[in-house]
Amino acid sequence: MIRPLAALILLAALPSLARAAPPRQVFIAGDSTASAYGPERAPREGWGQQLQGFLDPKAFVVRNHAQSGRSARSFVAEGWFDGMAKDLRKGDVLLIQFGHNDEKIEDPTRYNEPQRAFPEWLMRYVELARTKGATPILVTPVARRKFDRGQLLDTHGLYAQAVRDLAQRERIGLIDLTALSMGWLRAAGDEASKAYFMHVPAQDQQDDTHFQQRGAVMVACLVVAGWKQVDPGLAVHVTRDTDCGAPATALADRKAQPNPSLVAHGRDIAVEQPGPHGGAGATTAFPFFRDAPALGFEFRKRVLHRGAGIGLHQHHKDEIYYVLSGRGVYELDGATQSVQAGDAMLTRPGSTHAIRQDGDEDLVLLIMYGKKMP
């Protein structure tokens, strides 16, 4: 028999018990581009290994069932499908990404012709999810890093299109990872994109299909970005920004930009100057992007050598000093304080300030302030 006090405590606890619902499971059915790898395969990683890092674990728990070398057919034939199916439950999400191995016509145990067999096998996964009360989401295969004279080639062609067509025909959520990853690779370019893939000279590897960690993270980011398009409600459970990759228009946008992006090397622009605003000693100025058109701010590096300083002056604009290295004494509105690497100082209009180097090491400042535009 439950005593009255115990009954009251139990009733009071019921709302919090109701709120403690288990997280939804996110199952990944796929191939080696998504699968998990142990430390013995480092630095190789699949995007499924990095997916949890984008999701609140209180809302979603990733169950990565992707297996290297499997197609939509062989994943079922070898029993991986059944192993996944027994744990799938109502409310879960099933991400389905195949295509890489379905294309291997030389292997009848994996090959699926794209227009009929491939979508038929994919429907096995969709029907499983629907039967279990889970949400199926089709994912087109992630792009291979294959460039020809600077042009990225679409190696998935009919297979990616088959997934798109199936999603439209059956009204299934779609993450077009082929398109998203091709946009990213085009924007990165042939040479720079190698660092995301298993181009590992120490292991004598030049693999344009599988990822190092930075590539796995990038593709996981693209997957979550595409998932948010399918389900906008996902956004509140995403713990990292997902403005990753680049749209298909990125190269055209870059060419149309009247003011090009630039890289400046400090060794090319260093100018020896006395201390500004009546400051003592010798300094070295680095006027980064001084002549860049339509730039709304000034960005400078100033090195105050031993005994040097920037003299006292009153401000008519906001200005930020950031101490990159060394130590200094900062004067602000009649008071002084010591500053060192990692400190930042904001001076507002009307204030007076000065700074001088202190100690044996050069004081290196990064300086930023708004520019009057014509």
N, C-alpha and C positions, 0 to 999 in steps of 0.2 A: 504494500500500500504506500502511495506517495504522500508524504506529509505536506500540509498546505504551503509551508515556506519553501520546500524543495520544488513544489509545483510552480510557485511564482518565479523562482530562479530559472527554471526550465523554460517557462513562457517568455521571460525577458531575453533569454539567449536565442530564441528561435529566429528573430530577424537577422542576427549576425550569422547564424548558421546558414540561412537562406542565401546570404550574400557571398558566402565562401564557396561558390560554385567552382568546380575544377576548370582549369584552362582548356580551351579548345585545342585539339591536336591538328597539326599541319603535316600531312603525309606527303612525301616526295616519292613519286614513282618515275624513275629515269635511268640515265646511263652514266658513264664515267665523268661527264662534265659536271654532274651534280653530286656524285657519290662522295663518301668520306674516305680519307686515307690516314693511315697511321704514321707515326714519326719516321718509320723506316722508308717512307716514300717522299719525305720532305725534299724540296719545298712544295710538292704537288698538293693541291687542294681542289675540291669541287665546290661549286657555289652553294650547295646544300649545307656544307659545313659552316658557312658564314651567315646563313639566313636568320638563325636565332638572335644574332647580334643586332638585328634591326627590329625585333619584336619584343614587346613587354612579356616576360615569362609568366606573369600573373594572368595574362589573357591568352597567350598561345605557346604551345610547346611543340617544337619541330621534331618529327619522326622521319628521319632520312632513310628511306628504303632503296634509294637509287643504287644500282649495281653496275660496275664497269663492264663494258662490252655487250650489254643487253640491248635488245630491240624490244618494241612493243610485243612482239611474238615470243621471243625467248624468255623475257621476264615472266611471262605466264607459264610457258612450258617447263621452266626449271623450278617452279614452285614459289618464286618470290612474290608473285601476286597473291597466292593463298596465305602466305605468311603475313602479308600486310593486311589482307581482308579481315582476318580474325580480330584485329585490334581497332579497326575503323568503327566509329560510332556516330550517332546522331549529333549534328552540329559541327563535326570536324570539317576540315578542308583537305582536298586531294589535288595536289599540283602534279600534272601529267606532262612530262617532257621526254619525248623520244624523237628519233629521226636519224641520228648519226649512224647507228648500226642497221637500221631498217634499209638504208641505202646500199648495203653491201651485197650486191647481186651474186657475188661469187660464193656466198654462204647461205644455202637454203634454210638453215636452222634459224637465221636471223632476218633474211631479206623479206621485205614486203613491198610489192609494187605500190606506187604512191596514190593512185586514183581510186582504188577499191580496197585492197587488202589492208593497207596502212590505216585508213579511217575505220575499217571494221574492227581491227584490233584495238584501236583507241577507244571505241565505243564500249569495249569490255570494261574499261576502267570507269567510264562515265556511268554506265549502268550499275556498277558496284557501288559507287558513291551515292547515286540516287536511291538505290535499294536500302542502303544503310542510313539514309537521311543526312548524308554529308553533302558538301558542296564541291562539285568537280570544277576545276579550272584547267583548261588546256594551255600548254606553253609551247610555242614554236621552238625548234632547236636553236641553241645559241650558235652564233656565227663562228666559223673557222677564220683564223687570221691568214687569209690567202690573198696577197696582192700581186698584181701583174702590171708592171710599169706604173706603179703608183696608184692603180685602180683596185679597189677591193672587189673581189669576186663573190657572187652569191652561190655558195656551193650546195645549198639546201633546196633551192628552186621549187620543184613540184611538191616536195615533202612539207615545206613550210606552208605552201599554198593549200595543201590538203587539210592541214590543221585549221587554217583560217576558214576554209569552206565548211568544214565539219562544225566548227563553233557557230557559224552563222546559221547553218541549216538546222542544227539541234538546239539553238539558243543556249549555248554554253559559254560561260565566261572565258575570255581569251587574253592571255599575256603574249603579245607578239614580240618574243625575245629575239627572234631573228632580226626584225627591223630595229629594235632598240640597240642590240649589240652591234649591228652594222653601222648605225649612226655613230656610236661611240668609236668604233675602230677607224672609220673614215676620218673623224675629227682628230684622232690621235696620230694617224699616219702609220706608214709601214715600219719605220725604224723605232719610233717611240713605243709602239704597241707591243714590241717583243718583250719588254720588261714585265708585262702582265701574264705572259704565257711561259711555258716550260722551255725557255731558251736559257739553259744553264750550262755554260762552258765547262765548269768544274765537273759536271756529270756527262759531258759530251752529248747534251741533249739540245735539239732544235725542234721542239714540238709545238705546232701551231693549233692544236685542239684543246690541250689541257692547261690548267692555270697554276700559277704561283699564287700565294696568298692575296697579293694586291689585285690580281685578276678575279679571284673567287669573290672577294669583297665587292668589287665593282659589279660583277654580274648579279650577285645577290641584291645589290642596291637597285639594279635595273629591274629585277623580278618584283621587288616590293613596289617600285614606282609604277610598274604596269598593273600590279595587283590593286593598288589604290585607285587606278582608273576603273577597274572592274567593280570594286567595292569601296566607295568613298568613306564609308564608316570605319574602314581599317585604320585611317589616319590617326585616330586618337590612341591607337595601340602601337604605333611606330615610334621607336625611341631614338632614331637618328634621322638626319635630313636625307632626302632621297632626290635631290636635284642633281643627279649624276648623269653622266653620258652627254650626248649632244643630239639635237634633232637632225633629221635628214637634210635640212636646209643649212646646216652649220657652215659648210665650205662656201656656199653661195653668199651667205651672210658676211663671212669674213672678207670675201673679194669685194663686196659692195661697201664695206666700211671705208669712209673717206679718211679716217684717221687711224692708221695701222697700229696694232699692238707692237711693243718694242721691248728689247732687252738691253740694259745699259751695264757696261763693265766699269767698275770704279777706277781701275788702272788707266782708263782712257780719258777720264774727265777730271782727275784730281787737280786742284788749284791751290797753291800756297798763298795764304792771306794773313795779314795781321788780325788781331782779335777784333771782331765786329763791334760796332757801337762804342768805340773808345776802349775796347778791352786790351789788356796787356798781352805780350808774347806772340808766338807764332801758332797758326792753325792751318789745317788742311781742309778745304771745302770740297764736297762732292755734289755738284748741282744736278742731281738726277732729273732727266726729262725736262730740262729747262726750256727747250724749244719744241716740246711736244704740243701740237695744236689742240685747242679745245679741251685742255685739261683743267679742271676746276680747282686744283690745289697745287701747292708747292711741296716737294718732298726733298729733303736735304740730309746729307750726313756731314757732321762737323767734328773734326778731331782737334781737341785742345791739347797741345803738347805741354810739356812741363812748364808751369808758371803762367800759362795762357788763360784767357777768359773772354767772355762776352760781356761788354760793359752795360751798366745800368741804363735802361731806356723804358719809356712808357709805351703801353700797347694800345693800338686802335683796332686790333683783330684778335680772334682766338688763335692760340698757338700751343702746340704740344711738343715738349721735349721728352724723349725716351732715352734713358742711359743704357747704352749697349754694353759698355765695359768701362772699367776705371771707377774713380771716385771724384766727387766734386763738392763744392759748397754753393748752395743755391740761395740767392737773395730774392725775397718776394715781399713787396709792400712793407719794407723796413725790418723784416725778420729773416734769419738765416737758419738753414738746416743742412745736414750732410745728406748727400744722395749717392747711390751706387747702382751697379748693374741691376736691371730689373725695375728700377723706379721710373715713374712717369710724372711729369709736371704739366698741368694745364694752366695757362695764363689767359685771363679774360680781359676784354677791353677796359682801359682805365687803370689797370694795375701796372706797377713797375717791377722789373725783374732784372737780374744779372746772374751769371754763373762763372765759377772759376775752377780750374783743375786743382786737385789735391793729391798728394802722395807721389809715388814714383812712376805710376802707370798713366799713359795717355787717357784722357777722358773722351770717350766716343759717344756722340749724341746723334740720334735720329730726330729730325725736326720736320713738323708738318703744319701747314696753315693754308687757309683759303686764298685763292688768287682772284684778283679783280678781273672779271672777264670783260673783253671789249664790247 
